[in-house]
Amino acid sequence: MTTNGTVISLFLEDEAATDRFGEDLALALKPGDCVALSGDLGAGKSSLSRALIRAIADDAELEVPSPTFTLVQSYDLRIPVSHFDLYRLSDAAELTELGFDEALQGGICLVEWPEMAESELPDDRIILTLAHEGAGRRVNIAAPDKQAARIRRVLAIREFLGKAGYPEAERRFLTGDASLRAYEAVYSDDGIRRILMDWPPLPEGPPVLDGKPYPKVAHLAENAYPFVAIADHLRRQGFATPEIYRVDYAQGILLIEDLGSDGVLDDDGTPIADRYLESVACLAALHAQPMPHDIRVTDSHIHHIPDFDRTAMKMEVRLLLDWHLPWKRDGASATDGEREDYLSIWDGLIDQLDLAEKNLLLRDFHSPNIIWRETETDIQRVGLIDFQDAMIGPTAYDLASIAQDARVTIEPNLFQRLMEHYLSLRHAQGGFDEAGFLASWAIMSAQRNCKLAGLWVRLMQRDGKPGYIKHMPRTLAYLDVALQHETLAPLRDWCVRTGIVTSES
């Protein structure tokens, strides 16, 4: 690969290389992208389009006919794709009649022979020019900076896979999350599926407290070192975390073990009680294990697990003030008095955590981050995959995460079973202060749900991710449960006064 400004040049030595580039490009594209493919007859435009469409469909046998005569062929896929061939277009204005604008709004448009309607194509299109070169072909890619950065990223991952010993691996989109991380499934000739974690460096972001951006204040992982450190340590302790095959810390690319694809929910999204109970048992076992603050990751790097300190806790609960309350009030912010009272209440609650049991808290121990491993036994049945933001803090936090799963409703009966199962296991370990633990559980549940109530709004309004707002009613119901504990009476009164919850019952 060679680059010159926003121009990327690749030599594709054969059809297999063309197919791999189509797979890579499929991972770089987003809704609203227009890809213009230019080149002589037989240069590979249709071959490249076919590989790209099949990759998005995750179907190597998908029939992808040339749209030479139909002019456009549409595919309803993970990202909708419309494949245009404009060779027979008689007038550029006909592109509108073919539904180009509508197709581009929510999907990807691949355009062969773009020269026939160049004036009608978006200025920010990605231009691929293909030409024969020796026994293969060369593709030159010209794109605006944002799209070019995405393309360079997927090509850097391809180079990473080559260095890891899998230069011809098949890549498929797996999932994304609320952060910048994305995941791919990587298939190689040995028949083993591996997981590629794409974790580009976080942008610094604006300062929010003491000149520091939000990730630093809230102790969010900013690179791969914490993930590798926690994964390796927990695996040595007998827990099921992914083996790390290869890491590029500078670029934020990891190739890791695939723990499986089964979760703790059934096909209609209902919690599977036995799997939740096993997850709680795994958590109880984790809380019985001492956890060092410092873990060596490489010869030159030691990861220090941060404390879930007052600053981080208060920064997170401020999300309710800064995002949820204005959303609930049609834009009206909290008054100075409301803000002062709220933060003062949290100071008092955090003071009560000084004597709470503290150990590793994974931070997001709930259904999206738990892999069910049916053929394993005991704690190995519960695969742990999301712990890069782990901290040392009140152990009750993670029990709140699973017993009040943010992504799925835990009905009262199952909630009670989970709590009782965990408490009985901790009592069996000896020296367990149940009353003190339940008080810290209530505080941690309230802290987490206040954070989430603001986070869902921020994801929708700031980050353009409206899908998370559906969790809001559940989050507020969970918060109401926590508020029933006597230690939270001041926070309960504040939430009633401000309308966060509707009653004191």
N, C-alpha and C positions, 0 to 999 in steps of 0.2 A: 504494500500500500504506500502510495506517495500522496502528499497533500500540498496544496499551494493556495493559501488563503482559505476560501470556502470551497475550493475545488478538491475533490478526492479522486484519485485514480487507482483503479484496481485491475490487475491482470487475472482473468479467469481462464485457467489452463484447459478446462474441459467442461462437459455438461454438468458433471457432479459439482464442480466449483461454482457454476452458475446457480445450481439449485441451492447450494449452501449460502451463497450471497442473497438469494431470494428469501431464505429462512431468516438470515440476519436482518435484512431490511424490514421484514415483517415485524420484528421486535422493536424496531425504531419508530415505526409509524403510529400516528394518533389520529383520531377523528378530526377532519378538517384538512388533512394533508392531501395535496394533489401531486402525483408523480407523473411527470411527462417523460415518455420513453421515445427517444429518437434513434434512428439508425437505418441503414439500408435493409432491403428484404433479406431475411435470413440472418440478421445480425444478432438475434436472440431476444428481441423484445417480448414475444409471446412466451418463450421458454421461461424468462425471468418472471413475467407476470403469473404464469401458471405455478411456479414454485412458491411465490409469495402468497398467492391465494390459498394454496394447499397448506402452507404453514399456519396461516391464521385459522383455517378450518381444522387444523390438526388431523388432516385426512390425506394421506399420501396417494390415495386412489380416487380422490374427488375428480369428477369429470369437469374440465375447464376448457370448453370449446372457444375457439377464436371468435370474437364478435365482429369479424370482417363484414358479414352481411346483416347482422342484427344491429350493428353499430354500438350497442351497449349490452352487457351481461351483468346482472346484479346478483350478489351473494349475501344472504342474511346470516352473518357470522358473528363471532365475539365482537369484532368491529365490522360493521357492514362495509362491503367492498363493491364498487361499481367499476367494471372494466370496459373502457371505451376504445373503439378502433375508428379513427376519423378518416381513414384513407378514402372512403367513398362519400365523405361529407361534401355537399355541393355549396354550402354557404355557412360561414362561421356562426351566423345567428341561429342555425338549427341546433346548436349545442344546448341552448336553453330549452328547446322543445324536447330534447332527450332527457330532461330532468337533471342536468348536471348540477345546478345550484342546490337543489334539494338533496341530492346524493352527497354533496360535499359538506353540507351542514352537520350531518351526524355520522359521516363515514369517511372512507378513503376512496379517492378516485385515481385509477390507473388509466393513463391516456397514451395510447399508441398513435403515432403520426400527429403529434400536437401541432405541427406546422400548419395544419389545415384550419385551425381555429385559435391561433396564438393570441389574437387580440381579446378573446373571450376567457382566457385562462387566468387564474389568479397570479398576481405578481410574486407572491411568496411560494410559488411551486418549486418542487424539487425536480431538477432536470438531469435525467440519465441519458448519456449519449453512448451508444454501443457501436463497436466497430471490430471487424475481424483483425486478428493479429496472430500471425503464425498459425499454429494448430488450435489456438484458442480465440479469445476475444478480450478486448479491453473495454472497461466501462469508466467513463468520467462522470463524476457527480458534482453538480453545482447546486448549492442550496443556501438559503438564508442562514444566518448564524445559529439560530435556535434549532432548526432541523438538522443542520450539519453537525451540531454537537451531539445530537441523539444518534446520528449515523456513525460518527466516530466512536461513540461509546460502545455500540454493539460490535463494531469491528475490533475494538480493543479487547472485548470479551472473547471474541473468536481467537485473537492472538494469545490471550491468557489460556484458553483451552488447549491450544496447540502446545504451549509450554508445559501444560499439565499432562500431556500425552494423549490428548483427544482432539487432534486437529480436524478430523472429519465427523465429529459428533453431531447428532441431530439435536436441534434446540427448539423448545416449544415454550411459549408463555405459560406460566403456572399461576401466579397471583401477584397482586400488589397489596399494599397496606396503607394505613393512614399517614405513614411517613414517606420519605423519598425512596425507600427500599422497594425492590421488585425481585421476583423469583422466576427462574426458568427451570424446566425439566430438561436434563441433558442425557441423551441416549447414545451409548457407544456400542461397538461391536461385541463387547463381552456380555451384552444383555442386561447390564445393571443400570438402573436409573439413578442418576445423581442429581443433586440440587445445586443450582448456581444462584448465589445471592449477589444481587447487583445493588451495591450500597455506595453511591457516589458521595463524595465529601459534602457535608452540609454547608450551605451558605451561612456566613457569620450572622446575619440578621441584625435588626436594630437593637440597641441596648434597651433593657426593660427595668434593670435594677442595678445600682452601683456600677454602671457602665458595662454590664454584662448582658449578652443576649439570652433569650429564654432557655435554650438548651443547656447553657452553662449553669444557670441558676437552678434549673430543675434536675440537673445531673443526668441529662439524656446523653447516651453514647454518641460520640461524634466520629468514631472510626471503628474498625473491626477488632481492635485489641480486647475490649471488654467481652465481646461475644466469644472469642477464642478462649480467653482466660476462664470464663465461667463454664463453658462447654467442657473443656479439658478437666477442670477440677471436679465437676459434678460426675463426669463419667468415671473418673478414678474412684469416686465414692460409691459407685454402683448404680447411679441413676442413668436413665436413657436419654443422652444428649447426642447430637450428631458428631460423628468423627469428622475432623477437619482435614481434607485432603491437600488443599493448596490455598494460599492466601496471597493476594497482592494488597498489602496494607495501604500503600500510597494511593492506589486507584480505587480501593474499596470493592474488590471482587473476591469472592470466596467460592470454592467448590467443596461441598459438604455431603455427608451421608444422607440418604433418603430414609427416614424412619418409617415411612408408610403414608398412606392417604386416608386411612380410617380416622374418624374423629369420635367425639362423645355425644353426637346428636344423631337421631335417626333420619330417614330420608325426608321427612316433612319438617325437620328442624326442631323436633322435640327432644329434650334431654333424655339420655339413656341412664336411668338411675344407677345401675350397677357400675357404669363407667365413671360417673361422677363420684361415687363412693370410693372407688379405687383411686381416683385422682386425689381425693381428700386424704386417703391413707398415705399416698406418696408424699403429700405435703407435710403430714405429721412426721414421717420419717426424715424429711429434709430438715425440719425444725429441730430434730434431735441431734443433728450433725453440727459440730463446731465449724465455723467458717472464718478463714483468715481474711484480714483486710487487704493483704497484698498477695498477689499471685504472679509469679514469673511467667511471661508469655514467650519471650525470646531472650536470647543472650543479652540484648540491650534494652529490653522493655519489661517493666513490672507494672501490672495493672493494680491500681489502688481502688478498691470498691468504696464508693462514696457513702457517707451517712445520709439517711433520709432526715435531713436537719430541718430546723424551724424555717429557714429561708425557703427551702424547696417546698415544704408543705404549704406555707402561706402563699407562695407564688402560684401554686396549683389551685388553691381554693379561690384565689382572686379571679380565676376564669369565670366563676359564677357572677361576680360583681361586674366584670368588664364586658362579658359577652351575653350571658344568659338573661340577666336582669334587664338590660336595654332591649333585648329581643322580646322579652315578655311584655315590656311596657311600650312597645311600638317606637323604640328609639330613645326613650327617656332614661337617663343614667341614674345610678344610685345617688342619693343625696350625700353630702359630706357626713351627716350624722349617721346615716345607714352604713356607710363605708367604715367609719370609725368604730361603730359598735360591733360590726361583723368581724373586723380584724382583731379587735380586743377580745372578743369571745374565743376566737381561734388561738390567741396567745394563751388564754387560760386552759383550753383543751390540750394544747401541745405541752404545757407545763405538766399536765397529768400523765403524760407519756414518759416522763423521766424514769419511772420505775418499771415501765412495761418490759416484757420479755423481748429481746432484740436478737435477730439473726438475719440470714440472707432473706430478702424479699425479692421475688422474681419480677414483681410490678404488674404483670398482665397475665396472671395465671387463670385463664378462662378458655372457653371452648375453641376460639380460633387458633389457640396456641398449644393445644394438647392433641397428641397423636395417640390413637388407641392401637396397641400391638397385641392382638388376640393370641398369638402363639407363644408369647412370653409369660413370665410369672412374676408375682409380687410387684415391686416398684418398677421393674423393667417393662411392665405392661403400659406404663404411662410415659409417652415420649414428650420431652420438653424441647421446645424450639424457639422460644422468644424470651430471652433473658439478658440481652445486651444492656438494658437499662437497670439491671439489678442493683440494689443498694443494701446496706445494712440498716435495719430499722425494725419497727414493731412487727413481729411475726403475724399478728392478727390481720395485717393488710392483705396478705395473699388468701387467707380464708375468706375475707370479704369479697375478693375478686372472683372466687369460684362459687361461693354460696350465693352470691348475687351477680351472676354472670351478666355482664353488660350487653351481650349480643343476643341473649335468649332468656325468656322468662323462666325463673325457677319458682315453681309453685310452692305455697307454704308448707305442704307436707314434705316435699323433697328438701326444702330448706332446713326444716327441723331435723330430718334424718342426717343431712350432711353435718350440721352443727354437732349433733349428738355423737356421731361416729368419730369426728375429729377429737372432740373432748374426751371420749372414752379412751382413744388411743394415746392421747397425751397423758392422761391419768395413769395409764399402764406403764408409761416410761418413768413415772415417779417425779415427785417434787413439783407438781403442776399447780399453779394458782388460778383456778377457774374464774373466780370472781374478778380478779385483776385483769385476766385475759379478756373476759367479756366486755369489761369497761373499755379496754383499748380497742377491741373489735368494733364497738359502736363508734368510737372516735374515728377509726380508720375507714369504716364504711361511709361515714358522713363525709370525711375528707375526699375519698375517692369519688363519691357520687356528686359532690359539689364541683369537683374538677370536671367530671364528665358532662355535667349539665351545661357547663360553659364551653367545653371542648366541642361538643356536637354542633353548637352554634358557630364557633370559630371555623370549623371544617366547612360548614355550609357557606358562610358569608365571606370569609377571607380566602379559603383554599379552593372554593368551587367544588366541594364534595358534599352535595346535599343528601346523599344516601344515608348518612349517619343520623340525621335528625329523627328518623323513625324510632330510634332507641330512647328518645327523650321521655315518653310516658313511663317506661320501665325504670329508667334511672331515677325519676322523681318518686316513684313508688318505693324503690329500694331506700332512697334517702328517708322517706317517711318511716320506714321500719327502724332504721338506725336512730331516728330522733325520739323513739319511744323510750330509750334508755335514760334513766334518771340523770346521768352525768351530762346529758345533752340538752337539758331543759333550757338553758339560755339560748342555744342555737335554735331549738324548736320554736321558742317565742319569737325570735328574730325572723325566722322563715315564715311564720304565720303573719306577722306584721307586714312583711314585704310581699306577701302573696306567692312565695315559692311553693309552699304547701297550703292547703285550704283550711285545715282545721287542726286542733290539738289532739284529736282522737288517735 
